[in-house]
Structures are given as structure tokens and as C-alpha cells.
Amino acid sequence: MDPMKYPSPTCLFCKKEDEDEYHFVVGCQVKWEAWQNGLDLVQYPSSNMKPLDVWQTLLLQSSTTVSTGKRHPLVSMSSVWAAIWKTHWFCIMEQQS
């Protein structure tokens, strides 16, 4: 979100939509596919999940009713979000070099 480096608000990953907070986290189709794969890896059922479900859970705006065994659902989601966050910024930094 640096207008000097990125004069366009268009998402650098999907190149289809303007990037706001929601799109940055879960709204981008590229990132949503990463979310689905990541949730499956941490054994959190993603088949019925929608981007809005994840968004509201991360913002503590909805109850987390899915059980993943010993882990709280927010722990599972935060692990996936950390990986997506790190990968996002790695890709951005690679584009700058």
C-alpha cells in the first residue's frame, strides 16, 4: 500500500480486483486457494468454508463451532494465515529486487 511503488490499487496476485483489507486476507482467489489448501493441511474442514467465514473468525466476529481435536479453530486458522502472510510479503519483496 505504498502509492510511490504501487500506483495501482489492483491486487498484484490476481490482477482483477482492487486490494482492500478483505481482499488482502481472503478475498483474492489466489489466496483463497492457499487458504483452502492450508486449512486442509491443518485438518480444519475447508469444503464448506467461504472467505467471509474465515474473515469473520479472524476478526472474532463469529463463533468457531468446528472442532479440530485438541486445537482451537482459531489456532488452526492463525497458522494458515501466518504462512499466507509470510508468502505474500516474500513474493512482493522478490518482485522489487
Order of alpha helices (4+ residues) and beta strands (2+ residues): alpha-alpha-alpha
